[in-house]
């Protein structure tokens, strides 16, 4: 097996206590093949202790297999670099009953969402983090570019979410939702409104048009599948680049994917100390933020 060195760096790490913590020395990372290397080389470690780590997941990388899509997956990266985490996590099978590799997985990010995600290295770490998520003690904040101007400075979207009645791939916050309808709350704060020339090419209009957009910080209180995307679409401000919930909207602001980034995550380690991680912006977010001179939350 060939070894490859992955470049990685520590991002901004802030403990919410006065105690100091010794950072675990980070070891070179390796990959199984050039194909895996090409897809996983941009996985960057932001934080690590004995029981968990936080990485900055690149857009386009699925967290784990669903039995349908071809890998590699973040779970492959975990298993390759942290083989002792093989049996850490909740077991899951695909539709044919085959076991899926979910080594170290505690929570998920959609494939096209970039940013901070927590990974458990030990069973104790997984149990602690799972309980924190269940008790809603993990604070997650996202950045999203959305269609339309946000006139209010902040707000709360409080709409239950269930399965879409028209598309099995979608979830819905409308009264027509079916199945197990679960409560869902999302807090949002406007970072700034902007305008940009956008190329439209759909059944309604064609050509270039000056369109309005907003950058928002979004904090989901609950953790429903596609929650941010579903809620923003439900208030007629879908996330830029969301081909599932806004299929008639073109790509905009220089994005070629979903304009959603897991920006801040805060949790407690096994000693009870608060850990706050800020995931650096990927290039597409950096360009858009710089172009429109928008201010980011701290």
Secondary structure, DSSP 4 states (H G I P E B T S, - for coil): ----PPP-----EEESSS---PPPPPPPP--SSHHHHHHHTT-EEEEE-SSEEEEEEPTT--SS--SSS----HHHHHHHH-GGGTT-S---B-TTSPBP--TTB-S---TT-EEEEEEESSHHHHHHHHHHHHTT--EEEEEEEEES---SSEEEEE--EEE-SS-TT-EE-STT-EEEEE--EEEEEEEEEEEEEEEEESSS-EEEEEEEEEEEEEEESS--TTHHHHHHHHTT-PBTT-TTT-TTSPP-TT-SS--EEEEEEEEE-TTS-EEEEEPPPPHHHHHHHHHTTPPPP-
